[in-house]
Amino acid sequence: MNYQQVYDKLEKSGQLHVLKYYEELTQEEKEALLAQVETLDFSMTASCKHKEELNQKGEITPLSAMQLNEIAERKEEFMSAGIDAIRAGKVGAVLLAGGMGTRLGSDAPKGVYNIGLTKEVFIFQRLIENLLDVVRQADAWIHLFVMTSDKNHEATVNFFREKDYFGYKPEYITFFMQEMAPATDYEGRVYMEAKDKISTSPNGNGGWFSSMMKWGVVDKIHEAGIEWLNVFAVDNVLQRIADPCFVGATILTDSDVGAKVVRKNAPDERIGVICLEDGRPSIVEYYELTEELMNARDENGEPAYSFGVILNYLFREKALEEIVAKKLPLHIVEKKIPCLNEAGELIRPEEPNGYKYEQLVLDMIHELDSCLPYEVERNYEFAPIKNKTGIDSVESARVLCQENGIEL
């Protein structure tokens, strides 16, 4: 876009203040700002003025999971189907790794955090080691697509190179960047984080496939003949990736998506719950659960909403293309956003000062006709690292890794 095109785009969206310092910028800075404006969608910012009307839940009813005993009974059948699909090159994996280690006290990408005690054991390393287990089991390499963000892309790519991809074949690893969304004040006016840069944040974990399309990665998926994508988050160091049993169960039940779930350890555990919403698969976030839903019982007297998702999903690739052709719901989140003040000075607020705009993977689930909730053992597959200490922390993950015989 040239200057006039950018001006017109900003004027249309009521964001002309973005050009306030334009004449002060160097030629390189001017070009960078124009290029950034071209990539951003400002239409979402108006949504903050009626955010209470967004994402209202429909009628919630239980969705039964395939539990551990049934999986054990059919394990051989599922494993055979899963291994066949992997060997045929039909399964790919997508690592969501756009975040930083801020809550862990690090300014680096979250995946480079070292959880080792007597040696270096990085989060990325643990995930690659888990995937290599399946590569050896199936005797076939699996394409891994790593989603970064503009804040950590270069550091992430360099880290993998420095560590020689932890033994993974580099030709089977593809990096791509997540799309960004503008961050605004409470009136929908975008913030500037520098005179030549709009304040942005990643567009949520629901933006992963649209970002793959934007980067041309989906063309690579088609060329490779990949039909299923296992998407997973960076912070769970125990999760099994491209797990043949999970893959086979999803395929043999003819589900559009499989969702790994764990049995909740308490009714109010801070974890999204798998369910039906207006008869379609859905996820209710923990903060949306009413007391009534938390305490509801099924016909056997068991908790009706006892399975929580761990952000490990196996999507049918064709279904993903249908989903992104629609527009996913927008989630508006109040945050502390570093920004320029009226004097053009960068400030870091101590309290929330505006909104970030996100799409969530849980809304992708709700777009599909069928979902297989697939139970896994908590202590074997669920060690999330959200904090440095306490619940779901580096400390708790270390304990679980050691329980599973992983040397730290």
C-alpha positions, 0 to 999 in steps of 0.5 A, a space after each residue: 500500500 502507498 501512503 494515500 491507500 493507508 491514509 484512506 484505510 485509516 480514515 475509514 476506520 477512524 484511526 488517522 491518529 496512527 499517522 500523527 508522527 509520520 513526518 518525523 519518521 525516517 524513510 525506513 520507519 515510514 515504510 515499516 508503518 505503512 506495511 504494518 497498517 496494510 496487514 491489520 484488520 481494524 474492523 474488529 475494533 468497533 466491536 468493543 462498543 457492544 462487547 456484552 452482546 458477543 459470544 452469548 452461550 446457547 443451551 449447554 448439555 453434556 457430551 460423553 467422552 470416550 473413557 480410558 477403559 473403552 480406549 484400552 479395550 480397543 487400543 490395538 484397533 486404534 493403534 493400527 489405524 493411527 500408525 497406518 495414517 501416520 505412515 501414509 503421511 496423512 497426519 501433521 502436527 501444529 505447535 502453537 508457540 507464539 507466546 513469551 515466557 513473561 510469567 516465568 520471569 523470562 523475556 525469551 520465547 516460552 518454549 526456550 525456557 529451561 526446566 532442567 535441574 541437573 542439565 538443560 531441558 527446554 520446553 521445546 526439547 520436551 515436545 520434540 522428544 515426545 514427537 520423536 517417540 511417535 516417529 520411531 514407533 511409526 518409522 515415519 517422519 511427521 511434518 511439524 508446523 511451528 507457529 510463532 509471533 512477530 515478537 518471538 519469530 526470529 528468536 524461536 527459529 534461531 533457537 531451533 537451529 542452534 540446538 540442531 532441531 533437537 534431533 528432528 529432521 529440519 526438512 520436516 519443520 516449517 515455521 510460520 507467524 501468527 497474524 496480529 490484531 491491533 490493541 485499543 483503548 476502551 473506545 476502540 482507538 488503537 494504541 501506538 507502542 512507538 511512533 512507527 508501530 501500532 500496538 498489537 497482540 497475537 489474534 488468539 489461538 483460534 487464528 492458527 489455521 488462517 495464519 497458515 493460509 496467509 503464510 502459504 503453509 496450507 499449500 505445503 499441507 496439500 502437497 504433502 497429502 496431509 489430511 489431519 492436523 494435531 494442534 497443541 499448545 507449547 506449555 504442556 511438556 508431557 503431552 503426546 503429539 500425533 499419538 497413534 491411538 488418538 489418531 486412530 480413534 478419531 478416524 475410526 469414529 468418523 469424527 471431524 475433530 478429536 479433543 484430548 480431555 482429562 478428568 477434572 480434579 475439582 468441580 471448579 478447576 480452571 479448565 475448559 469443559 467439553 459439552 454440547 451447545 445447542 446440540 453441537 460440540 462446544 467448550 465452556 470456559 471455567 469462568 463461564 461455568 455456573 454453579 448449576 453446571 459445576 454440580 450437575 449429575 448425569 443419569 449414573 449420578 456422576 458429574 455431568 461436566 467432568 472432562 476438561 480440554 488440554 488444548 490438544 486437538 486433531 482436526 480434519 484438514 478439510 473441515 478447517 478450510 470450511 471453518 476459516 471461510 466463515 468468521 469466527 466469534 471475536 473475544 475481547 479481553 481487558 489487558 495492560 497495554 504498553 503505549 505512547 502517551 500524548 507526549 509520545 513517551 512509552 508508558 507501561 500501565 500498572 492497571 488494565 487500560 484497554 482491549 486485545 482482540 482474539 479468536 479462540 480454538 474452542 469456537 472452531 470446535 463449535 463450528 463442527 458437527 462431530 467431536 470425539 472427547 478422548 480421555 487421557 491420564 492426567 499424570 501421564 499427559 498433562 503438565 501445563 506450565 503457566 506460572 513459575 511456582 504453585 499450581 500448573 507451574 514449572 515446579 509442578 511440571 518438574 514433579 510430573 516429569 520425574 514421575 514419568 521417568 524423565 531425567 531433569 
